[in-house]
């Protein structure tokens, strides 16, 4: 069971990184992309903590 929890932690940390980078990459195309990216990153970071 412990290995299964580590896989979720790694997944949510990678999702955190992807959300930040996608918010930065799309900031010239969408007005609120960085805010949405930072919000998703915060949620995924909290999910990785729990």
N, C-alpha and C positions, 0 to 999 in steps of 0.2 A: 504494500500500500504506500510506503514511503516513496518509492521510485515513481509511482503514478502522480503524486503531488508535486514532485520536482519537475515533471514534464509540463504540468500546468503553469508552474512558475516561469519556466523558460519561455513558454508560449506567450504569456502575458507580457514579459519583458521585451520580447521581440515585437509584439504588437505595440508596445510603448514607443519603441524606436521608429517603427514604420509610421505611426501616427504623427510623430514630430516631423519626420522627413517629408511626409506627404503634405503636411500643412505648409511647410516651407516651399515645397516645389510648386504648389498650386496657388501661392499667394498673389501671383500676377493675373490669374485667371478668375478667381472667385474672391469676393470682398471679404468674407469672414472665414476663409479656409484655415488661417492660423489659429483662430479662436476655437474652431471645431476640432482641429488637430490637437491643440493643447488640452481641450476638454476630454477627448478620447484617450489621450495619453495619461491624463490624471486618473481616469476611471480604470484603465488597464494597469496602471501602477498600483492602485489600491487593490485591485483584484489579485495582482501578483503577491501582495503583502499578506493577503488572507488566504 
